[in-house]
Amino acid sequence: MEIRQLGYVGLQGADPKAWLDFATRIVGLMPARVVPGENWGIPGAPDTPSGGSGVAADGSVFLKMDDWQWRVALHPGGGPGLRYLGFELRGPAELAAAVAELETKSVAVTWATPAELEARAVHGMAHLADPAGNRVELFHGVTRDHKFASPAGSAGFVTGALGMGHVVLMVPDIDASLAFWCGTLGFRLTDYVTFGPQQGVWFLHCNARHHTVALLRVGPFAALHHVLFELPEIDDVGRAHDRAVAAGLPITTSLGRHRNDGMFSFYVRTPAGFDVEVGCHGVLVDETWTPNRFVEGDVWGHKGLTPEALEAAGRK
């Protein structure tokens, strides 16, 4: 199968409204003008139940970052984490072929119900689970809304064919996870760094973005470590950093530049309990790329991003 991009991500946290404030005021995402399941008659009008707030009837928060109806959702839940990842395929024929391919590999896959399609605002979808228990959704067809305007004044986000960003997943079994993401779903290894036997980070791509999924193993943990939002320029990242500092949010990893993907970024602990990386100028890869092993993580900065800190995050 050919996965085109990470289309959307569903997160979980105890206080969605605090996440909404963080995502809009600090990062610069926009509340969805119409949440999934609502009538598009007059987007954001007072008679729309959400009223353009991005908040659904169950308290879930939906956010825009480009001309898609939504890209990021945070649902009410007891602890921080990941609910689902949505990966785009080209169309219905490609989705049907992907499901057939998974079934020939004896992978359990389930077609979405009409209610699930409405909840994601997609045309077609099937879902399965990775070895760490994360829900993976394969979909095609989205709802477009070209009215993006950042509440924080951001120029926008680097999305398009590169997808919405990347996710870093903590996994307890790196061999099983690599077999699933690369062998089953067709992701390709970009590069990796190791901390010790069976410990390290493996970076995987499905398009020109250096990595869309990274698999992190520092122990027997299954958790979301962070989500990346990529801004166009260094000044955009600097302004977001200033806003985070002014708001008193914990900067878990200082400004710096990664060695492998070239990302200039910082990491901030969100009100939902997991980290968000805000960065720019990530490396692009093509069909000539060959995997590399790195022996250092950063060119400079990124203080706080150590194997010990990663293990501590997994134990929470």
Phi and psi in degrees as GROMACS dihedral restraints (atoms count N, CA, C in turn):
[ dihedral_restraints ]
;  ai    aj    ak    al  type     phi  dphi    fc
    3     4     5     6     1  -121.7    20    10
    4     5     6     7     1    99.5    20    10
    6     7     8     9     1   -78.3    20    10
    7     8     9    10     1   130.6    20    10
    9    10    11    12     1   -88.2    20    10
   10    11    12    13     1   -39.1    20    10
   12    13    14    15     1  -171.0    20    10
   13    14    15    16     1   163.3    20    10
   15    16    17    18     1   -79.1    20    10
   16    17    18    19     1   108.2    20    10
   18    19    20    21     1   -84.0    20    10
   19    20    21    22     1   -42.0    20    10
   21    22    23    24     1  -153.7    20    10
   22    23    24    25     1   162.9    20    10
   24    25    26    27     1  -138.2    20    10
   25    26    27    28     1   137.8    20    10
   27    28    29    30     1  -111.0    20    10
   28    29    30    31     1   121.9    20    10
   30    31    32    33     1  -112.4    20    10
   31    32    33    34     1   173.2    20    10
   33    34    35    36     1  -138.5    20    10
   34    35    36    37     1   141.1    20    10
   36    37    38    39     1  -163.0    20    10
   37    38    39    40     1   163.3    20    10
   39    40    41    42     1   -76.6    20    10
   40    41    42    43     1   -21.8    20    10
   42    43    44    45     1  -135.1    20    10
   43    44    45    46     1    80.7    20    10
   45    46    47    48     1   -57.2    20    10
   46    47    48    49     1   -34.5    20    10
   48    49    50    51     1   -68.8    20    10
   49    50    51    52     1   -33.6    20    10
   51    52    53    54     1   -66.8    20    10
   52    53    54    55     1   -37.8    20    10
   54    55    56    57     1   -63.8    20    10
   55    56    57    58     1   -41.4    20    10
   57    58    59    60     1   -58.5    20    10
   58    59    60    61     1   -45.0    20    10
   60    61    62    63     1   -62.1    20    10
   61    62    63    64     1   -44.3    20    10
   63    64    65    66     1   -62.5    20    10
   64    65    66    67     1   -49.6    20    10
   66    67    68    69     1   -65.5    20    10
   67    68    69    70     1   -34.8    20    10
   69    70    71    72     1   -86.1    20    10
   70    71    72    73     1   -48.5    20    10
   72    73    74    75     1   -77.8    20    10
   73    74    75    76     1   -33.9    20    10
   75    76    77    78     1   -96.3    20    10
   76    77    78    79     1   -53.3    20    10
   78    79    80    81     1   -81.7    20    10
   79    80    81    82     1   -36.2    20    10
   81    82    83    84     1   103.2    20    10
   82    83    84    85     1    11.4    20    10
   84    85    86    87     1   -68.6    20    10
   85    86    87    88     1   163.6    20    10
   87    88    89    90     1  -116.7    20    10
   88    89    90    91     1   137.3    20    10
   90    91    92    93     1   -58.2    20    10
   91    92    93    94     1   137.0    20    10
   93    94    95    96     1   -59.3    20    10
   94    95    96    97     1   131.8    20    10
   96    97    98    99     1   -67.8    20    10
   97    98    99   100     1   -29.7    20    10
   99   100   101   102     1  -138.4    20    10
  100   101   102   103     1   129.1    20    10
  102   103   104   105     1   -87.1    20    10
  103   104   105   106     1   158.0    20    10
  105   106   107   108     1   -53.2    20    10
  106   107   108   109     1   135.8    20    10
  108   109   110   111     1    96.7    20    10
  109   110   111   112     1   -14.0    20    10
  111   112   113   114     1   -87.8    20    10
  112   113   114   115     1   158.7    20    10
  114   115   116   117     1   -75.3    20    10
  115   116   117   118     1   135.2    20    10
  117   118   119   120     1   -87.1    20    10
  118   119   120   121     1    13.2    20    10
  120   121   122   123     1   -48.2    20    10
  121   122   123   124     1   -58.9    20    10
  123   124   125   126     1  -133.3    20    10
  124   125   126   127     1    91.4    20    10
  126   127   128   129     1   -54.7    20    10
  127   128   129   130     1   130.9    20    10
  129   130   131   132     1    75.8    20    10
  130   131   132   133     1     4.4    20    10
  132   133   134   135     1   -72.6    20    10
  133   134   135   136     1   157.2    20    10
  135   136   137   138     1   -56.0    20    10
  136   137   138   139     1   -28.0    20    10
  138   139   140   141     1   -85.0    20    10
  139   140   141   142     1    -1.2    20    10
  141   142   143   144     1   -78.3    20    10
  142   143   144   145     1   129.8    20    10
  144   145   146   147     1   -50.9    20    10
  145   146   147   148     1   -41.3    20    10
  147   148   149   150     1   -80.7    20    10
  148   149   150   151     1   -17.1    20    10
  150   151   152   153     1    60.7    20    10
  151   152   153   154     1    24.8    20    10
  153   154   155   156     1    77.3    20    10
  154   155   156   157     1    11.6    20    10
  156   157   158   159     1   -81.9    20    10
  157   158   159   160     1   -19.0    20    10
  159   160   161   162     1    83.6    20    10
  160   161   162   163     1    -0.6    20    10
  162   163   164   165     1  -103.5    20    10
  163   164   165   166     1   122.9    20    10
  165   166   167   168     1   -83.9    20    10
  166   167   168   169     1   171.6    20    10
  168   169   170   171     1   -61.2    20    10
  169   170   171   172     1   -30.7    20    10
  171   172   173   174     1   -87.3    20    10
  172   173   174   175     1     5.8    20    10
  174   175   176   177     1    92.9    20    10
  175   176   177   178     1    -6.7    20    10
  177   178   179   180     1   -65.5    20    10
  178   179   180   181     1   147.9    20    10
  180   181   182   183     1  -113.7    20    10
  181   182   183   184     1   131.7    20    10
  183   184   185   186     1  -119.5    20    10
  184   185   186   187     1   135.9    20    10
  186   187   188   189     1  -130.4    20    10
  187   188   189   190     1   144.2    20    10
  189   190   191   192     1   -99.3    20    10
  190   191   192   193     1   153.3    20    10
  192   193   194   195     1  -140.7    20    10
  193   194   195   196     1     3.4    20    10
  195   196   197   198     1  -166.0    20    10
  196   197   198   199     1  -145.4    20    10
  198   199   200   201     1   -90.4    20    10
  199   200   201   202     1    13.8    20    10
  201   202   203   204     1   -85.1    20    10
  202   203   204   205     1   152.3    20    10
  204   205   206   207     1   -55.8    20    10
  205   206   207   208     1   -42.4    20    10
  207   208   209   210     1  -158.6    20    10
  208   209   210   211     1   155.7    20    10
  210   211   212   213     1  -127.5    20    10
  211   212   213   214     1   -29.4    20    10
  213   214   215   216     1  -130.0    20    10
  214   215   216   217     1   130.3    20    10
  216   217   218   219     1  -124.9    20    10
  217   218   219   220     1   144.5    20    10
  219   220   221   222     1  -127.5    20    10
  220   221   222   223     1   121.8    20    10
  222   223   224   225     1  -103.9    20    10
  223   224   225   226     1   148.2    20    10
  225   226   227   228     1   -61.7    20    10
  226   227   228   229     1   135.6    20    10
  228   229   230   231     1  -166.4    20    10
  229   230   231   232     1   159.6    20    10
  231   232   233   234     1   -66.6    20    10
  232   233   234   235     1   -36.7    20    10
  234   235   236   237     1  -132.5    20    10
  235   236   237   238     1   159.6    20    10
  237   238   239   240     1   -67.8    20    10
  238   239   240   241     1   147.0    20    10
  240   241   242   243     1   166.5    20    10
  241   242   243   244     1  -165.6    20    10
  243   244   245   246     1  -111.2    20    10
  244   245   246   247     1   132.3    20    10
  246   247   248   249     1   -94.6    20    10
  247   248   249   250     1   -44.4    20    10
  249   250   251   252     1  -165.7    20    10
  250   251   252   253     1   157.6    20    10
  252   253   254   255     1  -124.2    20    10
  253   254   255   256     1   131.5    20    10
  255   256   257   258     1  -109.7    20    10
  256   257   258   259     1   119.8    20    10
  258   259   260   261     1  -112.3    20    10
  259   260   261   262     1   131.0    20    10
  261   262   263   264     1   -86.2    20    10
  262   263   264   265     1   134.5    20    10
  264   265   266   267     1  -109.7    20    10
  265   266   267   268     1   166.1    20    10
  267   268   269   270     1   -65.2    20    10
  268   269   270   271     1   -43.5    20    10
  270   271   272   273     1  -169.5    20    10
  271   272   273   274     1  -170.9    20    10
  273   274   275   276     1   -63.2    20    10
  274   275   276   277     1   -37.3    20    10
  276   277   278   279     1   -65.1    20    10
  277   278   279   280     1   -41.0    20    10
  279   280   281   282     1   -68.4    20    10
  280   281   282   283     1   -36.3    20    10
  282   283   284   285     1   -67.4    20    10
  283   284   285   286     1   -44.0    20    10
  285   286   287   288     1   -62.0    20    10
  286   287   288   289     1   -40.6    20    10
  288   289   290   291     1   -65.6    20    10
  289   290   291   292     1   -38.1    20    10
  291   292   293   294     1   -64.9    20    10
  292   293   294   295     1   -42.6    20    10
  294   295   296   297     1   -63.5    20    10
  295   296   297   298     1   -43.4    20    10
  297   298   299   300     1   -62.1    20    10
  298   299   300   301     1   -40.2    20    10
  300   301   302   303     1   -63.8    20    10
  301   302   303   304     1   -43.2    20    10
  303   304   305   306     1   -62.9    20    10
  304   305   306   307     1   -40.5    20    10
  306   307   308   309     1   -66.2    20    10
  307   308   309   310     1   -35.0    20    10
  309   310   311   312     1   -67.8    20    10
  310   311   312   313     1   -22.9    20    10
  312   313   314   315     1   -92.5    20    10
  313   314   315   316     1     8.7    20    10
  315   316   317   318     1    60.3    20    10
  316   317   318   319     1    33.5    20    10
  318   319   320   321     1   -92.6    20    10
  319   320   321   322     1   128.3    20    10
  321   322   323   324     1   -70.8    20    10
  322   323   324   325     1   120.1    20    10
  324   325   326   327     1  -137.6    20    10
  325   326   327   328     1   142.2    20    10
  327   328   329   330     1  -127.7    20    10
  328   329   330   331     1   131.9    20    10
  330   331   332   333     1   -70.6    20    10
  331   332   333   334     1   142.9    20    10
  333   334   335   336     1   -69.6    20    10
  334   335   336   337     1   147.5    20    10
  336   337   338   339     1   -79.7    20    10
  337   338   339   340     1   163.8    20    10
  339   340   341   342     1   -55.3    20    10
  340   341   342   343     1   -37.6    20    10
  342   343   344   345     1   -65.3    20    10
  343   344   345   346     1   -38.9    20    10
  345   346   347   348     1   -67.3    20    10
  346   347   348   349     1   -38.6    20    10
  348   349   350   351     1   -62.7    20    10
  349   350   351   352     1   -41.8    20    10
  351   352   353   354     1   -65.7    20    10
  352   353   354   355     1   -38.0    20    10
  354   355   356   357     1   -66.2    20    10
  355   356   357   358     1   -26.1    20    10
  357   358   359   360     1  -101.6    20    10
  358   359   360   361     1   -11.7    20    10
  360   361   362   363     1    58.9    20    10
  361   362   363   364     1    46.0    20    10
  363   364   365   366     1  -124.2    20    10
  364   365   366   367     1   165.1    20    10
  366   367   368   369     1   -84.7    20    10
  367   368   369   370     1   -37.2    20    10
  369   370   371   372     1  -149.3    20    10
  370   371   372   373     1   147.8    20    10
  372   373   374   375     1  -162.6    20    10
  373   374   375   376     1   145.8    20    10
  375   376   377   378     1  -135.0    20    10
  376   377   378   379     1   153.8    20    10
  378   379   380   381     1  -134.3    20    10
  379   380   381   382     1   155.6    20    10
  381   382   383   384     1  -152.2    20    10
  382   383   384   385     1  -179.7    20    10
  384   385   386   387     1  -123.9    20    10
  385   386   387   388     1   143.2    20    10
  387   388   389   390     1   -83.8    20    10
  388   389   390   391     1   172.2    20    10
  390   391   392   393     1   -60.9    20    10
  391   392   393   394     1   -21.7    20    10
  393   394   395   396     1   -88.9    20    10
  394   395   396   397     1     0.4    20    10
  396   397   398   399     1    93.1    20    10
  397   398   399   400     1     4.7    20    10
  399   400   401   402     1   -75.1    20    10
  400   401   402   403     1   136.3    20    10
  402   403   404   405     1   -78.7    20    10
  403   404   405   406     1   122.6    20    10
  405   406   407   408     1  -111.1    20    10
  406   407   408   409     1   124.1    20    10
  408   409   410   411     1  -112.8    20    10
  409   410   411   412     1   128.0    20    10
  411   412   413   414     1  -103.8    20    10
  412   413   414   415     1   126.3    20    10
  414   415   416   417     1  -140.7    20    10
  415   416   417   418     1   167.4    20    10
  417   418   419   420     1  -143.0    20    10
  418   419   420   421     1   152.7    20    10
  420   421   422   423     1    78.8    20    10
  421   422   423   424     1   115.4    20    10
  423   424   425   426     1  -124.6    20    10
  424   425   426   427     1   167.5    20    10
  426   427   428   429     1   -96.6    20    10
  427   428   429   430     1   129.0    20    10
  429   430   431   432     1   -98.7    20    10
  430   431   432   433     1   143.8    20    10
  432   433   434   435     1  -147.3    20    10
  433   434   435   436     1   108.2    20    10
  435   436   437   438     1   -88.7    20    10
  436   437   438   439     1    21.4    20    10
  438   439   440   441     1  -103.7    20    10
  439   440   441   442     1    37.9    20    10
  441   442   443   444     1   -68.7    20    10
  442   443   444   445     1   133.5    20    10
  444   445   446   447     1  -149.1    20    10
  445   446   447   448     1   117.6    20    10
  447   448   449   450     1   -73.1    20    10
  448   449   450   451     1   127.0    20    10
  450   451   452   453     1   -62.7    20    10
  451   452   453   454     1   -22.9    20    10
  453   454   455   456     1   -93.9    20    10
  454   455   456   457     1     2.3    20    10
  456   457   458   459     1    80.9    20    10
  457   458   459   460     1    15.3    20    10
  459   460   461   462     1   -66.6    20    10
  460   461   462   463     1   149.1    20    10
  462   463   464   465     1   -72.6    20    10
  463   464   465   466     1   -10.2    20    10
  465   466   467   468     1   126.6    20    10
  466   467   468   469     1  -172.2    20    10
  468   469   470   471     1  -126.8    20    10
  469   470   471   472     1   156.7    20    10
  471   472   473   474     1   -85.0    20    10
  472   473   474   475     1   103.3    20    10
  474   475   476   477     1  -131.8    20    10
  475   476   477   478     1  -110.1    20    10
  477   478   479   480     1    58.4    20    10
  478   479   480   481     1  -134.6    20    10
  480   481   482   483     1   -67.0    20    10
  481   482   483   484     1   -14.1    20    10
  483   484   485   486     1   -83.7    20    10
  484   485   486   487     1   -10.7    20    10
  486   487   488   489     1    84.1    20    10
  487   488   489   490     1  -176.1    20    10
  489   490   491   492     1   -79.8    20    10
  490   491   492   493     1   -11.7    20    10
  492   493   494   495     1   147.8    20    10
  493   494   495   496     1  -144.6    20    10
  495   496   497   498     1  -140.1    20    10
  496   497   498   499     1   163.5    20    10
  498   499   500   501     1  -126.5    20    10
  499   500   501   502     1   144.7    20    10
  501   502   503   504     1  -115.0    20    10
  502   503   504   505     1   119.8    20    10
  504   505   506   507     1  -109.0    20    10
  505   506   507   508     1   128.1    20    10
  507   508   509   510     1   -81.7    20    10
  508   509   510   511     1   127.4    20    10
  510   511   512   513     1  -127.9    20    10
  511   512   513   514     1   144.4    20    10
  513   514   515   516     1   -82.9    20    10
  514   515   516   517     1   -22.1    20    10
  516   517   518   519     1  -132.1    20    10
  517   518   519   520     1    99.6    20    10
  519   520   521   522     1   -69.9    20    10
  520   521   522   523     1   -35.5    20    10
  522   523   524   525     1   -64.5    20    10
  523   524   525   526     1   -45.5    20    10
  525   526   527   528     1   -65.2    20    10
  526   527   528   529     1   -38.4    20    10
  528   529   530   531     1   -68.4    20    10
  529   530   531   532     1   -43.0    20    10
  531   532   533   534     1   -63.7    20    10
  532   533   534   535     1   -38.9    20    10
  534   535   536   537     1   -62.5    20    10
  535   536   537   538     1   -37.7    20    10
  537   538   539   540     1   -72.0    20    10
  538   539   540   541     1   -55.3    20    10
  540   541   542   543     1   -68.5    20    10
  541   542   543   544     1   -38.4    20    10
  543   544   545   546     1   -91.7    20    10
  544   545   546   547     1   -50.3    20    10
  546   547   548   549     1   -71.9    20    10
  547   548   549   550     1   -39.0    20    10
  549   550   551   552     1   -91.6    20    10
  550   551   552   553     1   -46.5    20    10
  552   553   554   555     1   -94.2    20    10
  553   554   555   556     1   -14.1    20    10
  555   556   557   558     1    88.7    20    10
  556   557   558   559     1    13.2    20    10
  558   559   560   561     1   -65.7    20    10
  559   560   561   562     1   157.6    20    10
  561   562   563   564     1  -118.2    20    10
  562   563   564   565     1   140.4    20    10
  564   565   566   567     1   -71.1    20    10
  565   566   567   568     1   125.7    20    10
  567   568   569   570     1   -90.4    20    10
  568   569   570   571     1   -55.9    20    10
  570   571   572   573     1  -166.8    20    10
  571   572   573   574     1  -179.8    20    10
  573   574   575   576     1  -157.4    20    10
  574   575   576   577     1   159.7    20    10
  576   577   578   579     1  -135.2    20    10
  577   578   579   580     1   137.3    20    10
  579   580   581   582     1  -115.6    20    10
  580   581   582   583     1   146.7    20    10
  582   583   584   585     1  -104.9    20    10
  583   584   585   586     1   -20.1    20    10
  585   586   587   588     1   175.4    20    10
  586   587   588   589     1  -173.9    20    10
  588   589   590   591     1   -56.7    20    10
  589   590   591   592     1   121.8    20    10
  591   592   593   594     1    60.2    20    10
  592   593   594   595     1    22.1    20    10
  594   595   596   597     1  -129.2    20    10
  595   596   597   598     1   134.4    20    10
  597   598   599   600     1   158.4    20    10
  598   599   600   601     1  -163.5    20    10
  600   601   602   603     1  -129.8    20    10
  601   602   603   604     1   130.0    20    10
  603   604   605   606     1  -114.7    20    10
  604   605   606   607     1   123.2    20    10
  606   607   608   609     1  -103.2    20    10
  607   608   609   610     1   126.8    20    10
  609   610   611   612     1  -123.1    20    10
  610   611   612   613     1   139.9    20    10
  612   613   614   615     1  -122.6    20    10
  613   614   615   616     1   154.1    20    10
  615   616   617   618     1  -127.8    20    10
  616   617   618   619     1    -5.3    20    10
  618   619   620   621     1  -150.5    20    10
  619   620   621   622     1  -157.5    20    10
  621   622   623   624     1   -74.7    20    10
  622   623   624   625     1   -15.0    20    10
  624   625   626   627     1   -62.8    20    10
  625   626   627   628     1   134.6    20    10
  627   628   629   630     1   -49.6    20    10
  628   629   630   631     1   -46.2    20    10
  630   631   632   633     1  -150.3    20    10
  631   632   633   634     1   138.2    20    10
  633   634   635   636     1  -100.4    20    10
  634   635   636   637     1   -33.2    20    10
  636   637   638   639     1  -130.1    20    10
  637   638   639   640     1   135.4    20    10
  639   640   641   642     1  -123.6    20    10
  640   641   642   643     1   138.4    20    10
  642   643   644   645     1  -106.5    20    10
  643   644   645   646     1   120.8    20    10
  645   646   647   648     1  -113.6    20    10
  646   647   648   649     1   123.2    20    10
  648   649   650   651     1  -123.4    20    10
  649   650   651   652     1   118.5    20    10
  651   652   653   654     1  -130.6    20    10
  652   653   654   655     1     7.2    20    10
  654   655   656   657     1   162.4    20    10
  655   656   657   658     1  -170.3    20    10
  657   658   659   660     1   -82.6    20    10
  658   659   660   661     1    53.3    20    10
  660   661   662   663     1  -115.2    20    10
  661   662   663   664     1   139.6    20    10
  663   664   665   666     1  -121.4    20    10
  664   665   666   667     1   109.5    20    10
  666   667   668   669     1  -163.2    20    10
  667   668   669   670     1   164.2    20    10
  669   670   671   672     1   -86.3    20    10
  670   671   672   673     1   126.1    20    10
  672   673   674   675     1   -87.7    20    10
  673   674   675   676     1   -55.9    20    10
  675   676   677   678     1  -159.2    20    10
  676   677   678   679     1   165.1    20    10
  678   679   680   681     1  -119.0    20    10
  679   680   681   682     1   138.1    20    10
  681   682   683   684     1   -99.8    20    10
  682   683   684   685     1   136.6    20    10
  684   685   686   687     1  -117.0    20    10
  685   686   687   688     1   123.1    20    10
  687   688   689   690     1  -101.5    20    10
  688   689   690   691     1   126.0    20    10
  690   691   692   693     1   -99.4    20    10
  691   692   693   694     1   163.0    20    10
  693   694   695   696     1   -70.0    20    10
  694   695   696   697     1   -40.2    20    10
  696   697   698   699     1  -134.8    20    10
  697   698   699   700     1   163.5    20    10
  699   700   701   702     1   -58.4    20    10
  700   701   702   703     1   -42.7    20    10
  702   703   704   705     1   -60.3    20    10
  703   704   705   706     1   -34.8    20    10
  705   706   707   708     1   -63.2    20    10
  706   707   708   709     1   -41.8    20    10
  708   709   710   711     1   -66.6    20    10
  709   710   711   712     1   -43.3    20    10
  711   712   713   714     1   -59.9    20    10
  712   713   714   715     1   -41.3    20    10
  714   715   716   717     1   -66.6    20    10
  715   716   717   718     1   -40.1    20    10
  717   718   719   720     1   -63.1    20    10
  718   719   720   721     1   -38.9    20    10
  720   721   722   723     1   -62.3    20    10
  721   722   723   724     1   -44.4    20    10
  723   724   725   726     1   -59.3    20    10
  724   725   726   727     1   -42.5    20    10
  726   727   728   729     1   -65.2    20    10
  727   728   729   730     1   -40.5    20    10
  729   730   731   732     1   -65.0    20    10
  730   731   732   733     1   -43.0    20    10
  732   733   734   735     1   -64.9    20    10
  733   734   735   736     1   -44.6    20    10
  735   736   737   738     1   -62.5    20    10
  736   737   738   739     1   -30.3    20    10
  738   739   740   741     1   -82.3    20    10
  739   740   741   742     1    -4.3    20    10
  741   742   743   744     1    76.1    20    10
  742   743   744   745     1    21.5    20    10
  744   745   746   747     1   -79.4    20    10
  745   746   747   748     1   147.0    20    10
  747   748   749   750     1   -70.5    20    10
  748   749   750   751     1   119.4    20    10
  750   751   752   753     1   -86.7    20    10
  751   752   753   754     1   101.3    20    10
  753   754   755   756     1   -77.6    20    10
  754   755   756   757     1   -25.3    20    10
  756   757   758   759     1  -138.2    20    10
  757   758   759   760     1   125.0    20    10
  759   760   761   762     1   -70.1    20    10
  760   761   762   763     1   168.2    20    10
  762   763   764   765     1   -53.9    20    10
  763   764   765   766     1   139.7    20    10
  765   766   767   768     1  -175.5    20    10
  766   767   768   769     1  -177.3    20    10
  768   769   770   771     1  -129.7    20    10
  769   770   771   772     1   125.8    20    10
  771   772   773   774     1   -68.6    20    10
  772   773   774   775     1   145.7    20    10
  774   775   776   777     1   -70.9    20    10
  775   776   777   778     1   -44.3    20    10
  777   778   779   780     1   -80.1    20    10
  778   779   780   781     1   -51.0    20    10
  780   781   782   783     1   -98.2    20    10
  781   782   783   784     1     1.0    20    10
  783   784   785   786     1    69.6    20    10
  784   785   786   787     1     7.8    20    10
  786   787   788   789     1   -69.1    20    10
  787   788   789   790     1   124.7    20    10
  789   790   791   792     1   -88.6    20    10
  790   791   792   793     1   119.1    20    10
  792   793   794   795     1  -161.8    20    10
  793   794   795   796     1   174.1    20    10
  795   796   797   798     1  -140.8    20    10
  796   797   798   799     1   163.3    20    10
  798   799   800   801     1  -118.8    20    10
  799   800   801   802     1   138.5    20    10
  801   802   803   804     1  -131.2    20    10
  802   803   804   805     1   139.3    20    10
  804   805   806   807     1   -77.3    20    10
  805   806   807   808     1   125.9    20    10
  807   808   809   810     1   -89.9    20    10
  808   809   810   811     1   164.2    20    10
  810   811   812   813     1   -62.1    20    10
  811   812   813   814     1   -17.1    20    10
  813   814   815   816     1   -80.5    20    10
  814   815   816   817     1   -13.5    20    10
  816   817   818   819     1   107.0    20    10
  817   818   819   820     1   -10.8    20    10
  819   820   821   822     1  -111.8    20    10
  820   821   822   823     1   174.0    20    10
  822   823   824   825     1   -93.9    20    10
  823   824   825   826     1   152.6    20    10
  825   826   827   828     1  -120.6    20    10
  826   827   828   829     1   134.1    20    10
  828   829   830   831     1   -98.7    20    10
  829   830   831   832     1   129.9    20    10
  831   832   833   834     1  -115.7    20    10
  832   833   834   835     1   120.2    20    10
  834   835   836   837     1  -149.3    20    10
  835   836   837   838     1  -175.6    20    10
  837   838   839   840     1  -155.5    20    10
  838   839   840   841     1   165.2    20    10
  840   841   842   843     1    61.6    20    10
  841   842   843   844     1    42.4    20    10
  843   844   845   846     1   -69.7    20    10
  844   845   846   847     1   146.8    20    10
  846   847   848   849     1   -65.6    20    10
  847   848   849   850     1   143.9    20    10
  849   850   851   852     1  -106.1    20    10
  850   851   852   853     1   143.7    20    10
  852   853   854   855     1  -116.2    20    10
  853   854   855   856     1   163.6    20    10
  855   856   857   858     1  -138.6    20    10
  856   857   858   859     1  -169.9    20    10
  858   859   860   861     1   -68.8    20    10
  859   860   861   862     1   -12.8    20    10
  861   862   863   864     1   -88.0    20    10
  862   863   864   865     1    -5.5    20    10
  864   865   866   867     1   -67.1    20    10
  865   866   867   868     1   138.2    20    10
  867   868   869   870     1  -122.0    20    10
  868   869   870   871     1   144.3    20    10
  870   871   872   873     1   -63.7    20    10
  871   872   873   874     1   146.7    20    10
  873   874   875   876     1  -128.5    20    10
  874   875   876   877     1   153.1    20    10
  876   877   878   879     1  -104.8    20    10
  877   878   879   880     1   131.4    20    10
  879   880   881   882     1  -105.7    20    10
  880   881   882   883     1   144.9    20    10
  882   883   884   885     1  -108.4    20    10
  883   884   885   886     1     2.5    20    10
  885   886   887   888     1  -146.5    20    10
  886   887   888   889     1   149.5    20    10
  888   889   890   891     1   -89.7    20    10
  889   890   891   892     1   -29.0    20    10
  891   892   893   894     1  -141.0    20    10
  892   893   894   895     1   149.7    20    10
  894   895   896   897     1   -72.9    20    10
  895   896   897   898     1   -43.9    20    10
  897   898   899   900     1  -161.5    20    10
  898   899   900   901     1   162.9    20    10
  900   901   902   903     1    66.6    20    10
  901   902   903   904     1  -149.1    20    10
  903   904   905   906     1    55.9    20    10
  904   905   906   907     1    42.0    20    10
  906   907   908   909     1   -65.5    20    10
  907   908   909   910     1   133.0    20    10
  909   910   911   912     1   107.0    20    10
  910   911   912   913     1   -12.5    20    10
  912   913   914   915     1   -95.3    20    10
  913   914   915   916     1    81.1    20    10
  915   916   917   918     1  -120.9    20    10
  916   917   918   919     1   160.5    20    10
  918   919   920   921     1   -56.0    20    10
  919   920   921   922     1   -36.2    20    10
  921   922   923   924     1   -66.3    20    10
  922   923   924   925     1   -40.8    20    10
  924   925   926   927     1   -67.8    20    10
  925   926   927   928     1   -36.8    20    10
  927   928   929   930     1   -65.3    20    10
  928   929   930   931     1   -41.2    20    10
  930   931   932   933     1   -65.4    20    10
  931   932   933   934     1   -39.6    20    10
  933   934   935   936     1   -63.5    20    10
  934   935   936   937     1   -35.6    20    10
  936   937   938   939     1   -66.0    20    10
  937   938   939   940     1   -35.7    20    10
  939   940   941   942     1   -70.3    20    10
  940   941   942   943     1   -27.3    20    10
  942   943   944   945     1   -80.2    20    10
  943   944   945   946     1   -11.5    20    10
